[in-house]
Amino acid sequence: MSEHARVAHDFPAFDRKFWDGTFRFTQIGGGSIGGKASGLAFIRDVLDARDLSGTFPNVAINVPTLAVIATDFFDNFIQQNKLHDLPFDEISDRRIGLAFQQAQLPAELLGDLHALNSQVHTPLAIRSSSLLEDALERPFAGVYATKMIPNNQFDPDTRFRKLVEAIKFVYASTFFKEARAYIRTTGRAPSAEKMAVIIQEVVGLRHDDRFYPHVSGVARSVNFYPVAPARPEDGVVSLALGLGKTVVDGGVCWTYSPAFPKSPPPFGSVDEMLNSTQTEFWSVNMGKPPAYDPVNEVEYMQLADLTAAEHDGVLELLASTYDHSRGRLVPGIWSAGARALNFAPLLVLEQFPLNAIVSGMLKAAEESARAKVEIEFAITFQPDTAGVLPARFGFLQVRPLVVSDQVVDVRVEDLRDENVLVASERTMGNGVMEDIHDVVFVRPESFSAEHTPEIALQIGELNRDISESKRPYVLIGFGRWGSSHPSLGIPVDWSQISGACAIVEATLPGMNVELSQGSHFFHNLSSFRASYFMVHFDGSYPIHWDWLNAQEICRETQYVRHVRTRDPLLVRVDGRSGRGVISATGKADQ
């Protein structure tokens, strides 16, 4: 959000009527409510100013009920338990989390939490809302923790204990390795951060032991990788069945341009689409309690496959069925056959105005914020209903997108220049970076999807060493950077690649996946103005591996190599055309 669009929001004080509809937004304690809560208050005001009941009469569009624990309680918690004395740089995230679990929340806070706990029996999302999170130019998307709790235990003491554990976990995530690395890149000390916590209802419905929404999504008002005829300003939407973790963690989801919702992604065949659409989804576990693990973010979450979703009766508006006799996908699940989660009943048959609502919300948020934005949402349809019948659109988050307005001209002929090391017509970012001498790349001859977790660890070690010497570098790897699914790419977190100024996502015959645009990982990448390149192994502009392998080797592991170039590298990305090049001065002479 632009600075003048972000204003202070005073929530009513928590009066222990949290769930009776008196107030949808309340505040516990004093101090700041943080960036995420401010963003939700902002979009609440936008919704209040634009009565959508006439446009979408059978859809409830709102921000789910929440209470915010303001930052004064965080300060008291840290000080009373002397948690700033922990050697954060020397211990693991798990040990940090356990230390926070052993600490005591302020007594004044516990009273309000008891009152909330006594009347709320539906799943809750305990979410971070830090001072720096979602702030102008530095949106901390996904850096801190969110913990879902089922909140359905019969014993009120058990519900209360799980709520307290989740709050302590979010507090602890302020000091986790990835968060500390991210804060340092802003030029601030991790000790300067303060954390507010949002306690918010989870948008969803219960199906047996699973609680989840029909649809979760992320939408952006600018598309960094448009496929013709779509344009960057048309925006982009990513959809998934179940909780939004699938989308924001870079999992398999359905991505489309809101200007052309009926145009499918560029799959080569029906078989490729069947193999490349979502096959599993996240839900809150409402059944048998899992093993006790209060420092595990997904302690109360579970994965299930599409068979479970079909059993739950949620695929009617989301899936298409493969018609073998005609060799094509047919919207709906009216016949037997393989299911593809392509949301065709919503986007092609328009049985519910999903795209119209998402497009309208993007436009309203962008106009009000006077900036490019990203929104997160979740949608539920009432049981045994479809089409225009009752539904809920829950607005979960809004944050600014950092888009540089620097004019950089990269022409098609520049992509074929003899000095070019990497070229792409699908890039993210905009701008020029000069005088780069270091390249870290995954060795293609050693790469295998089964080794991606180990590759992430090796990259993290190299990143730490290079960053300590304050040398920006180019990073090249295969599959989706930052994916939570090792089979889709290299599951690095921000702390493991924080020193990279340009990141290349390449493909191989055995690792040929779609782009990672919907994830929090790439939102943060853009906020630090790092450039991103997508290079297909069978495309027109291959990576010059021979030249890379001829450079001075600084360090090498089983899967990763760090080289230093004799001549400086120049990175240029043209955000208008999506073209970008990484060039080596003097490359032609080597």
PEGISUL-V729932 format. One line per field, one symbol per residue. ss: DSSP state (h for helix, s for strand, l for the rest). psi: psi as a letter, one per 30 degrees, with the letter a starting at -180 (. if undefined). Layout:
ss->???
psi->???
//
This chain:
ss->lllllllllllsslllllllllllsssslllllhhhhhhhhhhhhhhhhlllllllllsssslllsssslhhhhhhhhhhllhhhllhhhllhhhhhhhhhhllllhhhhhhhhhhhhhllllsssssssllllsllslllllllssssllllllhhhhhhhhhhhhhhhhhhlllhhhhhhhhhllllhhhllssssssslllsssllsssllsssssslllllllllllhhhlsssssllllhhhhlllllssslllllllllllllhhhhhhhlllsssssslllllllllllllllssssshhhhhhhlllllllssssllllsssslllllllsslllhhhhllllllhhhhhhhhhhhhhhhhlllssssssssslllllllllsssssssssslllllllllllhhhhhlllsssssllssllssssssssssssllllllhhhhhhhhhhhhhhhhhhhhllllsssssslssllllhhhsslllhhhlllssssssslsllsllllllllhhhhhhhhlllssssslllllllllhhhhhllssssslllsssssssssssssssllllssssssllhhhl
psi->kleffjlkkjkkkkggheggfekfklkjalalfleeeeeeeefeeeeefjjgeeeifgkjjlkkklkkjlfeeeeeeeeeghfffkiefflleeeeeeeeeflklkeeeeeeeeeeeffkglkkkjkkilefkglkfijijgellkkkkehgkejeeeeeeeeeeeeeeeeeffgleeeeeeeeffglkfffkkklkkjkkkkalkjcgkkllekklkkkgkjfikkkgkleffakkkklkalfeeefggaklkklkffiffkllikfleeeeefglkfllklkjgbkklkkifgjegegllklafeeeeefhgfegfllkkjeefhlkkklhflllkkkiggefeeefhfkheeeeeeeeeeeeeeefhlklklklkkkklkglabglklkjkjflkllkjjkgkjkjjlefffgkffkekkkgjlkakakklhkfkkkkkjeffkkefgeeeeeeeeeeeeeeeefghjllkkkakakkgkfjfffajhlleffgffkfkkkjlllegiilllgffleefeeeefggklkkkjkfgafilkieeeefflkjekkaefkkjlkkeklkkkkkjfefgklkjkjkgeff.
//
